[in-house]
């Protein structure tokens, strides 16, 4: 099982880096050819509702990279996690695995989401009505699932 966990966490890391790194590189290469006015804000339906200068493009990338780095540091500090489970031995390792998987998946989801926002901003295109539900689902569903898994683990004897 731990072998699958390592593969999963490595895939989440690689895909997150690919998403954020790829869009960052794409923006750097295309920056001189981008329009002067770019979308600065999207409403809940994913439509553009404010405009700004080219500098606005760095906001989603900077936020995405900051969250990516914070989650990466947290993944290296399992002693700082409060899992809400009084566990020792095998149970503790299971709980740590659940938490590692959750943080890895959240790191990927945030990286992909903010990379998509930056990419659509650079294209002067709306996000689409599907973006907010997919982004929220991609972050909240794993969180709920992991909390439930930890609760069930806490009930095991």
C-alpha positions as CSV (number, residue, x, y, z in Angstrom):
1,X,0.0,0.0,0.0
2,X,2.8,2.4,0.8
3,X,4.3,1.8,-2.6
4,X,1.0,3.0,-4.2
5,X,1.1,6.0,-1.8
6,X,4.6,7.0,-2.9
7,X,3.6,6.7,-6.6
8,X,0.4,8.7,-6.0
9,X,2.3,11.5,-4.1
10,X,5.1,11.6,-6.7
11,X,2.5,11.8,-9.6
12,X,0.7,14.7,-7.8
13,X,4.0,16.5,-7.3
14,X,5.1,16.0,-11.0
15,X,1.7,17.1,-12.4
16,X,1.5,20.1,-10.1
17,X,5.0,21.2,-11.1
18,X,4.2,20.6,-14.8
19,X,1.0,22.7,-14.6
20,X,2.5,25.7,-12.7
21,X,5.9,25.5,-14.3
22,X,4.5,25.0,-17.8
23,X,2.1,27.9,-17.6
24,X,4.8,30.2,-15.9
25,X,7.2,29.4,-18.8
26,X,4.5,29.9,-21.4
27,X,3.6,33.3,-19.8
28,X,7.3,34.4,-19.7
29,X,7.7,33.5,-23.4
30,X,4.5,35.2,-24.5
31,X,4.6,38.2,-22.3
32,X,5.7,40.8,-24.9
33,X,2.9,39.7,-27.2
34,X,0.1,39.8,-24.7
35,X,-2.5,42.5,-24.8
36,X,-2.1,45.6,-22.5
37,X,-5.4,44.9,-20.8
38,X,-6.0,41.5,-19.2
39,X,-8.8,40.1,-17.1
40,X,-8.3,41.0,-13.4
41,X,-11.2,39.2,-11.9
42,X,-13.7,36.5,-12.7
43,X,-17.2,36.1,-11.1
44,X,-18.6,32.9,-9.8
45,X,-19.9,32.0,-13.3
46,X,-16.3,32.2,-14.6
47,X,-17.1,35.4,-16.6
48,X,-14.6,38.3,-16.7
49,X,-15.9,41.2,-14.6
50,X,-12.8,43.4,-14.2
51,X,-9.8,44.3,-16.3
52,X,-6.2,45.3,-15.4
53,X,-2.7,45.7,-16.8
54,X,-0.3,42.9,-17.7
55,X,1.0,42.8,-14.1
56,X,-2.3,41.2,-13.0
57,X,-1.1,38.0,-14.7
58,X,1.5,37.4,-12.0
59,X,-1.1,37.3,-9.2
60,X,-2.6,33.8,-9.9
61,X,0.9,32.4,-10.6
62,X,2.4,33.9,-7.4
63,X,-0.5,32.6,-5.3
64,X,-0.3,29.2,-6.9
65,X,3.4,29.0,-6.3
66,X,3.2,30.2,-2.7
67,X,0.5,27.6,-1.8
68,X,2.4,24.9,-3.6
69,X,5.6,25.7,-1.6
70,X,3.8,25.9,1.7
71,X,2.1,22.6,1.1
72,X,5.5,21.1,0.1
73,X,7.1,22.3,3.3
74,X,4.1,20.9,5.4
75,X,4.6,17.5,3.7
76,X,8.1,17.5,5.1
77,X,7.0,18.2,8.7
78,X,4.6,15.4,9.7
79,X,5.5,16.1,13.4
80,X,3.6,19.4,13.1
81,X,0.3,17.7,12.0
82,X,-2.6,17.2,14.4
83,X,-4.5,14.4,12.9
84,X,-7.2,14.2,15.5
85,X,-6.4,10.5,15.9
86,X,-4.8,8.9,19.0
87,X,-2.7,6.4,17.1
88,X,0.5,4.5,17.6
89,X,2.4,2.1,15.4
90,X,0.6,0.8,12.4
91,X,-2.4,3.1,12.9
92,X,-0.2,6.2,13.1
93,X,1.5,5.2,9.9
94,X,-1.9,4.8,8.2
95,X,-3.0,8.2,9.5
96,X,0.2,9.8,8.3
97,X,-0.3,8.2,4.9
98,X,-3.9,9.6,4.6
99,X,-2.6,13.0,5.5
100,X,0.3,12.8,3.1
101,X,-2.1,11.8,0.3
102,X,-4.5,14.6,1.1
103,X,-1.8,17.3,1.2
104,X,-0.3,16.0,-2.1
105,X,-3.7,16.0,-3.8
106,X,-4.5,19.5,-2.5
107,X,-1.1,20.7,-3.7
108,X,-1.8,19.4,-7.2
109,X,-5.4,20.7,-7.3
110,X,-4.3,24.2,-6.2
111,X,-1.4,24.2,-8.7
112,X,-3.7,23.1,-11.6
113,X,-6.4,25.6,-10.6
114,X,-4.2,28.6,-10.4
115,X,-2.3,27.6,-13.5
116,X,-5.6,27.4,-15.4
117,X,-6.6,30.8,-14.1
118,X,-3.3,32.3,-15.3
119,X,-3.6,30.6,-18.6
120,X,-7.1,31.9,-19.3
121,X,-6.1,35.3,-18.0
122,X,-3.3,35.5,-20.6
123,X,-5.7,34.4,-23.3
124,X,-8.3,37.0,-22.2
125,X,-10.9,34.2,-22.0
126,X,-13.5,33.5,-19.3
127,X,-12.9,30.5,-17.0
128,X,-16.2,28.9,-17.8
129,X,-19.1,28.1,-15.5
130,X,-17.7,24.7,-14.8
131,X,-14.5,26.0,-13.2
132,X,-15.7,27.0,-9.7
133,X,-17.6,23.8,-9.0
134,X,-14.8,21.6,-10.3
135,X,-12.1,23.6,-8.3
136,X,-14.2,23.5,-5.1
137,X,-15.0,19.8,-5.6
138,X,-11.3,19.0,-6.3
139,X,-10.3,20.6,-3.1
140,X,-13.2,19.9,-0.7
141,X,-14.1,16.3,-1.6
142,X,-10.6,15.0,-0.9
143,X,-10.7,16.9,2.4
144,X,-14.0,15.4,3.5
145,X,-12.9,11.9,2.3
146,X,-9.7,12.1,4.3
147,X,-11.5,13.4,7.4
148,X,-13.9,10.4,7.2
149,X,-11.0,8.0,6.7
150,X,-9.2,9.4,9.7
151,X,-12.4,9.1,11.8
152,X,-12.9,5.5,10.8
153,X,-9.2,4.8,11.6
154,X,-9.8,6.3,15.0
155,X,-12.6,3.8,15.6
156,X,-10.4,0.8,14.8
157,X,-9.1,-1.1,17.8
